[in-house]
Amino acid sequence: DLEKEQLKNLKKVVKHFENGLPIKNVAQITEILNLCAEKMNEQEAFTEPLCELIKLFGLPFQKKKSSDEGTYSVEVSQSIAQLGYLMRVPSSQVKIQICKSIVSFYNMELPGKLLSGYQPTSADYKIRRAEEGGLAESLVLSLALVENQLTEKLWILKALQHLSTSGESCGQMVKAQAASRLCLYLNGADPSGQLVLRSSDILWNLLENAPKEEVVNQLRSLECVHALKEVFLDLLTRGFRHCDHQLRNDLLVIATLLAENSAVPMIESGFAKLLIVLATFPEVKLPNPLVKGFKLTYSYEDFEMKKLLFNIIRILSKDPSAAQLLSENHVMPALLYYVKRNQNSGFPDWSATQHEELQLHAIAVLASVAPVLVDKYLSCQGNTLLLVFLEWCIGQDPFFGRGNSFHGTGGRGNKLAQMRYSLRVLRSVVALYNDAVSINLCDQGAISQLLDILKYAADKSKEKEGTILLEIQADILFILSVLCENDVHRKELFSCEGIDILIPFFKMDPRKLYSGLGHNCLLLSALDCLWSCVIGCCIAEDCFIEKQGIFLLLDLLALKEKNLCNIILGILVEFSDNPKTTLHMSIWRGKRDQTAANLLIQLWRQEELDLGVRRDQNGMIVDTKRPIVTSFQKQQKVIPVPASCPSFAIMEISESIRAKVYSLFCKLGFENLPGLSAKDFVTLAIIQHYIDFKVGEVWSEICAELKEEFRPVTPDEKTLKLISKASENTGKTVVYLQNEVLGRQLRHEIQEEEKTYKEIKATHTQSELINKSWENFLTRTSNFEALKRAKRLQETLIEASRSKSKIQNGPAHCTDIPKLHTTV
């Protein structure tokens, strides 16, 4: 009768704690649970008491003190974890009850009567303890025990659905390979449809809350992708309910995340082809057995599916192995279908707003697909369609964009969104530098049309600037740069009206470069366009120079913006082959009457400061052996490289601006340069011998490489020493010239100082004489005796000044004024 007594006592325990387990007794109840589970193997009568005890875990635990939650946290975590281990008990009733209790953690209901002196624990107390105990991992592993038991499986999935809302539980589930397990269960028989619904929800939570890479890595097997494809296809063709369409879209989002990983076998499984065919339906009218039975209802869910399918096309276009699949399944014609005016959508069931959103999305995807399928793009007359569409964009057609979608940003009440994405497509295909694309565009008058659009956008930008208008202008400038590069005829076509449009970009307010809207990108695009569309064509160059273009470039250079200096100097070097350029550079004056030579020298000094080149306080050479070597070059070890590979000394030429400054001075000359100080002449001496120093650097590298590999023969070694000595002598010569310049400056300063001192001394002497004269005057007016002495001195001087030989019969003149009564 022992078992009967045990069952009786178990019922008493359940009755005693029917309003909730005290938190301090949870560990003891767990021990009883384990004993009951052992007894169940012998007596099924223990099943019901075991389920009743498990049900108690669904009620809130009771605490006497607030500190009880922390005090018993470890015991409670272990007890809740034990529920997961009890899933091994071979009883469906027990498994279901465990899942029900876990679900109740998230839907906590207080019992009708509370224990006297106790309070329920906080609402999320059990959830936190379940996370700490690793309950989610145990439940995932228990799925293997119920593979053929649908009801139990659904209850476990329901519990996992709740647990997967936390990141910690999702991490435990991923550790137990939950993603791959759930994906393989998707195709299981389930009339209710709950299996797919709950599994997809858990997968979604795992992708959101766990490391996405790990989840995708679990789903990358061919079996998982195939299972996902089959359940998606089933929902696509047989799902007619609203919830089926939502579930279909959820699975499509999961498929999108998988497609982003190139290692996932989307193509091998046939899933990619199915999605591509769906994306081109109904734009492509060709029947396809893959979508047999599918009917577009034009509901909101179908609209969302269409956008998701477009997005998958964009993702697949990044995978080179998918290019053939995209070409064979008519993706290009389907996307180009939307490149037309919005007068008649062709789909009466899409609303105007939805059609506009699909149109913008399709054109945005086309920018990714067109470079991959460029031959298909040309055969479908993509350039022609886009140019006609762009013509409509700047036309007077009374179309008002809704601007509701992500792609429609800034397009409300205008056609800027359509223009923006159409130009992105042109930019993407032109960036391939494909001759067929460029010729096709130019033959259709694209240069003239693009200039019209650029002028239209520039005028709009004067009314109200925005990122979209700036992006449109930058894209057009890039397209023109690629089209006109290396083709003089196209440059001549550009110069007719292009230079007038280009000039205002160089007059941009420098403060706008820091606005964050994209003015810096626009200015760089304009400079790139100038380089590609003007330089190399004499007509265009002369036109630009006549419109004071060189002055504008020097004004921009005077800003000393690091990211602008290199490209502007490069442009000026290219322009310097035109004799008018040098004249304009000589005439230019900046702020405080700064000359072009002074500006270039300042840029040189700043560049050397940034590169860590050693100079003294006067800018003189410190190391005559390596006068222009940078700190980076000094840190590099000797690395022997093949003759075809450039060394550090050569690479430095392209990376810094010093070579360009030297080239410009070769055109301007090194003598008779106005507006330079002695310090400028010191720097100019270094610039003048830049090429000599650079040759010395290269020889120095050759010597170092030879010593690393082997010892040169004696004649070669002598020759190398002579070359090294010659390079050092050049450095010493420049130092001598620099000292001479500083000496002349010092002597000039001393002469100026002496001259100034003499002027000061003369001023003081004159002042003393004036003071002495004034004192004498005061003495004569206040002292009669002094006045008489002065009078006698005056008479003596007058008499002494007279000629000693008297003129015969000449008149006698008296020097006294009669009746004078003043002392002045």
C-alpha positions in Angstrom: 0.0 0.0 0.0 3.0 2.3 -0.1 2.2 3.6 -3.6 -1.4 4.4 -2.6 -0.1 6.4 0.4 2.4 8.2 -1.9 -0.4 9.2 -4.3 -2.6 10.3 -1.4 0.2 12.5 -0.1 0.9 13.9 -3.6 -2.7 15.0 -3.8 -2.4 16.7 -0.4 0.7 18.6 -1.6 -1.1 19.8 -4.8 -4.1 20.8 -2.7 -1.9 22.7 -0.2 -0.1 24.7 -2.9 -3.1 25.2 -5.3 -2.7 29.0 -5.0 1.0 29.1 -5.8 4.3 27.6 -4.7 6.3 29.5 -2.0 9.6 30.3 -3.6 11.6 28.6 -0.9 9.8 25.3 -1.5 10.4 25.2 -5.3 13.5 23.1 -5.0 11.7 20.5 -2.8 8.8 20.3 -5.3 11.4 19.7 -8.1 12.8 16.8 -6.2 9.2 15.4 -5.9 8.8 15.9 -9.6 11.9 13.8 -10.4 10.7 11.1 -8.0 7.3 11.0 -9.7 9.0 10.8 -13.1 11.0 7.8 -12.0 7.8 6.1 -10.6 6.0 6.7 -13.9 8.2 4.1 -15.6 6.6 1.5 -13.3 3.1 3.0 -12.5 1.1 5.2 -14.8 -1.0 6.3 -11.8 1.8 8.9 -11.1 1.1 10.7 -14.4 -1.8 12.7 -13.1 -0.1 13.9 -9.9 3.0 14.7 -11.9 1.0 16.9 -14.3 -0.8 18.6 -11.4 2.6 19.4 -9.8 3.9 20.7 -13.1 0.8 22.9 -13.4 1.8 24.6 -10.2 4.9 26.0 -12.0 2.5 27.9 -14.2 1.2 29.9 -11.2 3.2 32.9 -9.8 5.7 31.9 -7.2 5.1 33.4 -3.7 7.6 35.3 -1.7 7.6 36.5 1.9 10.4 39.1 1.5 11.4 41.2 -1.4 14.9 39.7 -1.1 13.6 36.2 -1.7 13.7 36.6 -5.5 17.5 37.1 -5.4 18.1 34.7 -2.5 16.5 31.7 -4.3 17.3 32.7 -7.9 19.8 29.8 -8.5 17.5 27.2 -7.1 14.6 28.5 -9.1 16.7 28.6 -12.3 17.7 25.0 -11.8 14.1 23.9 -11.1 12.8 25.6 -14.2 15.6 24.0 -16.2 14.5 20.7 -14.8 11.1 21.1 -16.6 13.0 20.9 -19.9 14.7 17.7 -18.8 11.3 16.2 -17.9 10.4 16.4 -21.6 12.2 13.1 -21.9 9.3 11.4 -19.9 7.5 9.2 -22.3 4.1 10.8 -21.8 2.3 13.1 -24.1 0.2 14.4 -21.2 3.4 15.4 -19.3 5.0 17.1 -22.3 1.9 19.1 -23.1 1.5 20.2 -19.5 5.2 21.3 -19.3 4.6 23.4 -22.4 1.4 24.9 -21.0 3.2 25.9 -17.8 6.0 27.5 -19.8 3.5 29.5 -21.9 1.8 30.7 -18.7 5.1 32.4 -17.8 4.2 35.0 -20.4 0.5 35.2 -19.6 0.6 35.3 -15.9 -2.8 35.2 -14.1 -3.0 35.6 -10.3 -4.9 32.9 -8.4 -8.2 33.8 -6.9 -6.8 33.5 -3.3 -3.2 34.4 -2.2 -1.3 32.6 0.6 -1.4 34.5 3.9 1.7 36.6 4.4 3.0 36.0 0.9 3.1 38.1 -2.3 3.5 37.0 -5.9 6.9 37.4 -7.6 7.3 40.0 -10.4 5.8 39.2 -13.8 9.1 38.6 -15.6 10.8 36.7 -12.7 10.2 33.3 -14.2 11.2 34.4 -17.7 14.6 35.6 -16.5 15.1 32.4 -14.5 14.2 30.3 -17.5 16.8 32.2 -19.6 19.4 31.6 -17.0 18.6 27.9 -16.8 18.8 27.3 -20.5 15.2 26.1 -20.9 15.1 27.1 -24.6 17.9 24.8 -25.5 16.3 21.8 -23.7 13.0 22.4 -25.6 14.7 22.5 -29.0 16.5 19.2 -28.2 13.2 17.7 -27.2 11.8 18.2 -30.7 13.6 15.1 -31.7 11.4 13.1 -29.3 8.2 14.2 -30.9 8.9 14.1 -34.6 5.8 12.0 -35.4 3.6 13.5 -32.7 2.0 16.7 -34.2 0.1 17.9 -31.1 3.1 17.7 -28.8 5.3 19.3 -31.5 2.9 22.2 -31.8 2.9 22.8 -28.1 6.7 22.8 -28.0 6.8 25.2 -30.9 4.3 27.4 -29.0 6.5 27.5 -26.0 9.6 28.2 -28.1 7.6 31.0 -29.8 7.4 32.8 -26.5 10.9 32.0 -25.4 12.4 33.3 -28.7 11.3 36.8 -27.9 14.5 37.3 -25.9 18.0 37.4 -27.2 19.5 35.1 -24.6 17.0 32.3 -25.3 17.6 32.8 -29.0 21.3 32.3 -28.5 20.6 29.0 -26.6 18.3 27.9 -29.4 20.9 28.6 -32.1 23.4 26.6 -30.1 21.0 23.7 -30.3 20.7 24.1 -34.1 17.1 25.3 -33.8 17.1 27.0 -37.2 17.9 23.9 -39.3 15.6 21.7 -37.2 12.7 24.0 -37.6 13.2 24.5 -41.3 13.2 20.8 -41.9 9.9 20.4 -40.1 8.2 23.0 -42.3 6.9 20.4 -44.8 5.4 18.1 -42.1 1.8 17.1 -42.4 -0.4 19.6 -40.5 -4.0 20.3 -41.6 -4.2 23.3 -39.2 -1.3 25.2 -40.7 0.0 26.0 -37.2 3.3 24.1 -37.8 4.4 26.5 -40.6 3.1 29.6 -38.8 4.8 28.9 -35.5 8.1 27.7 -37.1 8.3 30.7 -39.4 7.7 33.1 -36.4 10.5 31.4 -34.4 12.8 31.6 -37.4 12.0 35.3 -37.8 12.8 35.9 -34.1 16.0 34.0 -34.4 17.1 36.2 -37.3 16.2 39.3 -35.3 17.5 38.4 -31.9 20.4 36.0 -32.5 23.6 36.5 -34.6 22.1 36.5 -38.1 25.3 34.9 -39.7 25.0 31.9 -37.4 21.3 31.4 -38.2 21.9 31.8 -42.0 24.8 29.4 -41.7 22.4 26.8 -40.2 19.9 27.3 -43.0 22.4 27.1 -45.9 22.0 23.4 -46.5 20.3 22.3 -49.7 17.7 20.4 -47.6 16.7 23.5 -45.7 16.4 25.7 -48.8 14.4 23.1 -50.6 12.0 22.8 -47.7 11.6 26.5 -47.5 10.9 26.6 -51.3 8.3 23.8 -51.1 6.3 25.4 -48.3 6.5 28.8 -50.0 5.2 27.3 -53.3 2.4 25.5 -51.4 1.3 28.8 -49.8 1.6 30.6 -53.1 -0.6 28.2 -55.1 -3.0 26.9 -52.4 -3.1 29.6 -49.8 -6.2 31.8 -50.3 -6.7 33.2 -46.8 -5.3 36.6 -45.7 -3.1 34.9 -43.1 -1.7 32.6 -45.8 -0.6 35.6 -47.8 1.0 37.2 -44.8 2.8 33.9 -44.0 4.0 33.7 -47.6 5.5 37.1 -47.3 7.2 36.3 -44.0 8.9 33.3 -45.7 9.9 35.5 -48.6 11.6 37.9 -46.2 13.5 34.9 -44.7 14.4 33.8 -48.3 15.7 37.3 -48.9 18.0 37.2 -45.9 19.3 33.8 -47.1 19.9 35.1 -50.7 22.2 37.8 -49.3 24.6 35.0 -48.4 26.3 33.7 -51.6 27.0 30.3 -50.0 23.3 29.5 -49.7 22.3 27.2 -52.6 19.4 29.3 -53.9 20.1 28.6 -57.5 20.9 24.9 -57.0 17.6 24.3 -55.2 15.6 26.0 -57.9 14.3 28.6 -55.4 16.0 31.5 -57.2 14.4 30.6 -60.5 10.9 30.4 -58.9 11.4 33.8 -57.3 12.7 35.4 -60.6 9.7 34.0 -62.6 7.4 35.4 -59.9 9.1 38.8 -60.0 8.5 39.1 -63.7 4.8 38.2 -63.5 2.6 39.6 -65.0 4.9 42.0 -66.9 6.2 39.1 -68.9 3.3 37.4 -70.7 5.0 34.1 -71.4 3.4 31.2 -69.6 5.6 29.3 -67.1 4.8 26.0 -65.3 6.4 27.3 -62.1 3.6 29.8 -61.5 0.8 27.6 -62.8 -2.2 28.2 -60.6 -0.9 31.5 -59.2 -3.2 34.4 -59.5 -2.3 38.0 -58.6 -5.1 39.5 -56.4 -3.6 43.0 -56.3 -4.2 43.0 -52.5 -1.8 44.8 -50.1 -0.1 41.5 -49.4 0.5 40.9 -53.1 1.8 44.4 -53.4 4.3 43.8 -50.6 5.3 40.4 -52.2 6.0 42.2 -55.5 8.3 44.7 -53.8 10.1 41.8 -51.9 10.6 40.0 -55.2 12.1 43.1 -56.8 14.4 43.3 -53.9 15.5 39.6 -54.3 16.3 40.4 -58.0 18.6 43.1 -56.8 20.3 40.7 -54.3 20.7 38.0 -56.9 22.2 40.4 -59.4 25.3 40.6 -57.1 25.9 36.9 -57.6 27.7 36.3 -60.9 26.4 32.7 -61.1 22.8 34.1 -61.3 23.4 36.3 -64.4 22.4 33.6 -66.8 19.2 32.8 -64.8 18.3 36.5 -64.8 18.8 36.7 -68.5 16.9 33.6 -69.5 13.9 34.6 -67.4 13.3 38.0 -69.0 14.2 40.1 -66.0 15.4 43.0 -68.2 12.2 43.5 -70.2 10.1 43.2 -67.0 12.1 46.0 -65.3 12.2 48.1 -68.4 8.4 47.8 -68.6 8.2 50.5 -65.9 10.5 53.0 -67.7 7.7 55.0 -69.2 5.5 57.9 -68.3 2.8 57.4 -65.7 -0.1 58.1 -67.9 -1.4 54.6 -68.1 -0.1 51.9 -65.8 -1.4 49.0 -67.7 -2.5 47.3 -64.4 -5.9 48.8 -63.6 -5.9 47.0 -60.2 -2.8 48.7 -58.8 -3.6 52.2 -57.4 -1.7 55.2 -58.8 0.4 55.4 -55.6 1.2 51.7 -55.7 2.1 51.8 -59.4 4.4 54.8 -58.8 6.1 52.9 -55.9 6.6 49.8 -58.0 7.9 51.9 -60.9 10.5 53.6 -58.7 11.5 50.3 -57.1 11.8 48.6 -60.5 14.1 51.4 -61.8 16.2 51.3 -58.7 16.6 47.5 -59.2 17.4 48.1 -62.8 20.5 50.1 -61.7 21.9 46.9 -60.2 20.8 44.5 -62.9 21.7 46.5 -66.1 25.5 46.3 -65.6 25.2 42.6 -65.1 23.1 42.1 -68.3 24.5 44.9 -70.4 24.0 43.0 -73.7 20.4 42.3 -72.8 20.0 45.9 -71.7 21.2 47.2 -75.1 19.1 44.7 -77.1 16.0 45.9 -75.2 16.9 49.5 -76.1 17.4 50.5 -72.5 19.2 53.7 -73.3 16.5 54.8 -75.6 13.7 54.2 -73.1 15.7 56.0 -70.3 16.4 59.0 -72.5 12.7 59.3 -73.5 11.7 58.9 -69.9 14.1 61.6 -68.8 12.7 63.9 -71.5 9.3 63.3 -69.9 10.8 64.1 -66.4 11.8 67.6 -67.4 8.7 68.2 -69.6 5.5 70.1 -68.7 3.3 67.1 -68.3 1.0 67.7 -65.3 2.1 64.7 -63.2 2.3 65.0 -59.4 4.3 62.3 -57.6 3.0 61.1 -54.3 6.5 60.7 -52.7 5.1 58.1 -50.2 7.7 55.3 -50.5 11.4 55.1 -49.6 12.3 55.4 -53.2 9.9 58.3 -53.6 11.7 60.5 -51.1 11.6 64.2 -52.2 9.4 63.3 -55.2 6.1 64.7 -53.9 4.5 67.0 -56.4 7.3 66.6 -59.0 9.2 64.0 -61.1 12.6 64.3 -59.3 12.4 60.7 -57.9 11.9 59.3 -61.4 14.7 61.4 -62.7 17.0 60.5 -59.8 16.7 56.7 -60.3 16.8 56.8 -64.1 20.1 58.7 -63.9 21.4 56.1 -61.5 20.7 53.4 -64.1 22.6 55.4 -66.8 25.4 56.0 -64.3 25.7 52.3 -63.5 25.9 51.2 -67.2 28.2 54.1 -68.2 30.5 53.2 -65.3 31.3 50.0 -67.2 33.3 52.1 -69.7 31.7 49.9 -72.4 32.1 51.4 -75.9 28.8 50.0 -77.1 26.9 51.7 -74.3 28.7 55.1 -74.9 28.3 55.0 -78.7 24.6 54.1 -78.3 24.0 57.0 -76.0 26.0 59.6 -77.9 24.4 58.6 -81.2 21.0 59.5 -79.7 22.2 62.9 -78.6 22.6 62.1 -74.9 25.3 64.8 -74.3 23.0 67.6 -75.3 20.0 66.1 -73.5 22.0 65.6 -70.3 23.2 69.2 -70.4 19.6 70.3 -70.6 18.7 68.2 -67.6 21.8 69.5 -65.7 20.7 73.1 -66.4 17.1 72.2 -65.3 18.4 70.7 -62.1 20.8 73.6 -61.4 18.0 76.1 -61.9 15.7 74.1 -59.5 18.6 73.9 -57.0 18.7 77.8 -57.0 15.1 77.8 -55.8 15.5 75.2 -53.1 18.6 73.1 -52.6 18.3 69.4 -51.5 20.2 66.2 -51.5 18.3 64.8 -54.4 19.0 67.7 -56.7 22.6 67.6 -55.7 22.8 63.9 -56.4 21.1 64.3 -59.8 23.7 67.0 -60.8 26.6 64.9 -59.6 25.4 61.8 -61.5 24.9 63.8 -64.8 28.4 65.3 -64.4 29.9 61.8 -63.9 28.0 60.4 -67.0 29.3 63.3 -69.1 32.8 62.7 -67.8 32.8 59.1 -69.0 31.1 59.8 -72.3 33.5 62.7 -73.3 36.8 61.1 -72.0 39.3 60.4 -74.7 37.0 61.7 -77.5 37.7 65.2 -78.9 34.5 65.3 -81.0 32.3 64.7 -77.9 34.3 67.3 -76.0 33.6 69.9 -78.7 29.9 69.0 -78.4 30.1 69.5 -74.7 31.9 72.9 -74.9 29.1 74.6 -76.9 27.0 75.0 -73.8 28.6 72.8 -71.2 31.2 75.2 -70.0 28.6 77.9 -69.2 26.8 75.4 -67.0 30.0 74.1 -65.5 31.5 77.5 -64.5 28.9 78.3 -61.7 29.9 75.1 -59.8 33.3 76.6 -59.3 31.8 79.7 -57.8 30.1 77.8 -55.1 30.1 79.3 -51.6 33.0 77.5 -49.7 30.8 77.3 -46.6 28.4 74.9 -48.4 31.2 72.3 -48.5 30.5 71.6 -44.8 26.7 71.6 -45.1 26.5 67.8 -45.2 24.0 67.9 -48.2 26.6 66.7 -50.7 28.1 69.9 -52.1 31.6 68.5 -51.7 30.6 65.5 -53.9 29.1 67.8 -56.5 32.2 70.0 -56.6 34.5 66.9 -57.1 32.1 65.7 -59.8 32.3 69.1 -61.5 36.2 69.0 -61.4 36.2 65.5 -62.8 33.9 66.7 -65.6 36.2 69.6 -66.3 39.2 67.2 -66.5 37.4 64.8 -68.9 35.2 67.0 -71.0 37.4 70.1 -71.5 41.1 69.3 -71.2 42.5 67.9 -74.4 40.2 70.0 -76.7 41.8 73.3 -77.7 38.4 74.9 -78.4 37.0 73.9 -75.0 40.2 74.9 -73.2 40.3 78.4 -74.7 36.6 78.9 -74.0 37.1 77.9 -70.3 40.2 80.1 -69.9 38.5 83.1 -71.5 35.6 82.7 -69.0 38.2 83.2 -66.2 38.2 79.5 -65.4 41.8 79.5 -64.3 41.1 82.3 -61.8 38.2 80.2 -60.4 40.4 77.1 -60.0 43.1 79.1 -58.2 40.4 80.6 -55.9 39.3 77.1 -55.0 43.0 76.1 -54.5 43.4 79.0 -52.1 40.9 77.3 -49.8 43.6 74.7 -49.1 41.0 71.9 -48.8 43.0 68.6 -48.6 40.6 66.6 -50.8 40.5 69.3 -53.5 44.1 70.4 -53.8 45.4 67.3 -55.5 42.7 67.2 -58.2 42.9 71.0 -58.8 46.6 70.9 -59.2 46.3 68.0 -61.6 43.9 70.0 -63.7 46.1 73.0 -63.7 49.1 70.9 -64.8 47.0 69.5 -67.7 45.9 73.1 -68.6 49.5 74.4 -68.3 50.2 73.0 -71.8 48.0 75.9 -73.1 50.2 79.1 -73.1 47.2 81.2 -72.0 47.1 79.3 -68.7 50.5 80.5 -67.5 49.6 84.1 -68.3 46.4 83.8 -66.3 48.2 82.2 -63.4 50.7 85.1 -63.4 48.0 87.7 -63.3 45.9 86.1 -60.6 45.8 87.7 -57.2 44.1 86.2 -54.1 43.4 87.6 -50.7 45.9 90.1 -49.5 47.3 90.3 -53.0 48.6 86.8 -52.9 50.2 85.5 -56.1 49.9 82.0 -57.6 53.6 81.3 -56.9 53.2 82.2 -53.2 50.1 79.9 -53.0 51.9 77.0 -54.5 54.9 77.4 -52.2 52.5 77.5 -49.2 50.9 74.3 -50.4 54.3 72.7 -50.8 55.3 73.6 -47.2 52.1 72.3 -45.8 52.4 69.0 -47.7 56.0 68.5 -46.4 54.8 69.2 -42.9 52.1 66.6 -43.3 54.5 64.1 -44.8 57.0 64.6 -41.9 59.9 65.9 -44.1 62.7 67.4 -42.0 63.2 71.2 -42.3 64.6 73.8 -39.8 62.8 76.9 -38.6 63.7 78.8 -41.8 62.5 75.9 -44.1 66.1 74.9 -45.0 67.3 71.3 -45.8 68.5 69.4 -42.8 69.5 66.1 -44.3 71.5 66.7 -47.5 71.7 63.0 -48.3 67.9 62.6 -48.4 66.5 66.1 -48.7 62.9 65.3 -49.6 62.4 61.9 -48.0 59.2 61.5 -45.9 58.8 60.0 -42.4 56.9 57.1 -43.9 59.7 56.3 -46.3 62.2 56.4 -43.5 60.2 53.8 -41.6 60.1 51.3 -44.5 62.5 48.4 -44.6 64.4 47.6 -47.7 62.2 45.3 -49.8 63.6 44.1 -53.1 60.8 44.3 -55.7 60.7 43.3 -59.4 61.5 46.0 -62.0 57.8 46.2 -63.0 56.7 47.2 -59.4 57.1 50.8 -58.4 59.2 51.5 -55.3 58.2 53.7 -52.4 60.0 56.7 -53.9 58.0 56.4 -57.2 54.7 55.7 -55.5 55.1 58.8 -53.3 55.1 60.9 -56.5 51.5 60.0 -57.3 50.3 60.2 -53.7 51.5 63.7 -52.8 51.1 67.1 -54.6 54.8 67.9 -54.7 55.3 66.6 -58.3 52.4 68.7 -59.5 53.6 71.9 -57.8 57.1 71.3 -59.4 55.4 70.8 -62.8 53.5 74.1 -62.5 56.7 76.0 -61.5 58.4 74.5 -64.6 55.8 76.4 -66.6 55.7 79.5 -64.5 59.5 79.7 -64.2 61.7 79.9 -61.1 62.8 83.5 -61.6 61.2 87.0 -61.5 58.3 85.7 -59.5 56.4 88.5 -57.7 55.1 88.4 -54.1 57.7 86.1 -52.6 59.5 86.5 -49.3 62.9 85.2 -48.4 61.4 82.1 -46.8 59.5 81.5 -50.0 62.8 81.6 -52.0 64.3 79.2 -49.6 61.5 76.7 -50.3 61.6 77.6 -54.1 65.2 76.4 -54.2 64.1 72.9 -53.0 61.2 72.9 -55.5 63.6 73.8 -58.3 65.8 70.7 -57.6 62.9 68.4 -56.8 63.5 66.1 -59.8 67.3 65.9 -58.9 66.4 64.9 -55.4 63.9 62.3 -56.6 66.4 60.7 -58.9 68.8 60.6 -56.0 66.1 58.8 -53.9 65.6 56.2 -56.6 69.4 55.5 -56.8 69.5 55.3 -53.0 66.8 52.6 -53.1 68.7 50.7 -55.9 71.9 50.8 -53.7 70.0 49.5 -50.7 68.3 46.7 -52.7 71.6 45.6 -54.2 73.3 45.4 -50.8 70.4 43.2 -49.6 70.9 40.7 -52.5 74.6 40.8 -53.3 77.7 43.0 -53.4 78.2 44.9 -56.7 81.5 44.5 -58.6 84.1 47.2 -57.9 83.5 49.4 -60.9 79.7 49.4 -60.2 80.3 50.1 -56.6 82.5 53.1 -57.5 79.8 54.3 -59.9 77.1 54.0 -57.3 79.2 56.0 -54.8 79.8 58.7 -57.4 76.0 58.9 -58.1 75.3 59.1 -54.3 78.0 61.7 -53.9 76.5 63.8 -56.8 73.1 63.6 -55.2 74.5 64.8 -51.8 76.4 67.6 -53.6 73.1 68.8 -55.1 71.7 69.0 -51.6 74.7 70.9 -50.4 74.4 73.3 -53.4 70.8 74.0 -52.5 71.8 74.6 -48.9 74.4 77.1 -50.1 71.8 78.9 -52.2 69.4 78.9 -49.3 72.1 80.4 -47.0 72.8 83.0 -49.7 69.1 84.0 -49.9 68.9 84.2 -46.1 72.2 86.2 -46.0 70.9 88.7 -48.6 67.7 89.0 -46.6 69.7 89.6 -43.5 71.9 92.3 -45.1 68.8 93.9 -46.6 67.2 94.0 -43.2 70.3 95.6 -41.7 70.4 98.2 -44.4 66.8 99.0 -43.9 67.4 99.2 -40.1 70.3 101.6 -40.6 68.3 103.7 -43.0 65.5 103.9 -40.5 68.0 104.8 -37.7 69.4 107.7 -39.8 65.9 109.0 -40.4 65.2 108.8 -36.7 68.6 110.5 -35.9 68.0 113.4 -38.4 64.5 113.9 -36.9 66.0 114.1 -33.4 68.7 116.6 -34.6 66.1 118.8 -36.3 64.0 118.7 -33.2 67.0 119.8 -31.0 67.8 122.7 -33.4 64.1 123.9 -33.2 64.2 123.6 -29.4 67.5 125.6 -29.3 66.2 128.3 -31.6 63.0 128.6 -29.5 65.1 128.9 -26.3 67.3 131.7 -27.9 64.1 133.5 -29.0 62.7 133.3 -25.4 66.0 134.6 -24.0 66.1 137.6 -26.4 62.5 138.5 -25.5 63.0 138.3 -21.7 66.7 139.5 -21.2 67.6 142.9 -22.6 71.4 142.3 -22.3 71.0 139.1 -24.3 69.1 141.0 -26.9 71.9 143.6 -27.2 74.4 140.8 -27.5 72.3 139.3 -30.3 72.1 142.6 -32.0 75.8 143.2 -31.9 76.4 139.6 -33.2 73.9 140.3 -36.0 75.7 143.5 -37.0 79.0 141.8 -36.9 77.7 139.0 -39.2 76.2 141.5 -41.5 79.4 143.5 -41.7 81.4 140.3 -42.3 79.1 139.3 -45.1 79.7 142.5 -47.0 82.2 142.7 -49.8 85.5 144.3 -48.8 85.9 146.1 -52.1 83.5 149.0 -52.2 81.7 149.9 -55.4 82.7 153.4 -56.4 79.9 155.9 -56.2 77.6 153.1 -55.2 74.6 153.6 -52.8 75.0 152.9 -49.1 72.3 150.7 -47.6 71.4 150.7 -44.0 70.4 147.5 -42.4 68.6 149.0 -39.5 64.9 149.7 -39.7 64.3 153.1 -38.3 61.8 153.6 -35.4 61.5 149.9 -34.8 60.0 149.1 -31.4 59.8 145.3 -31.4 62.4 142.7 -30.4 61.3 140.2 -33.1 
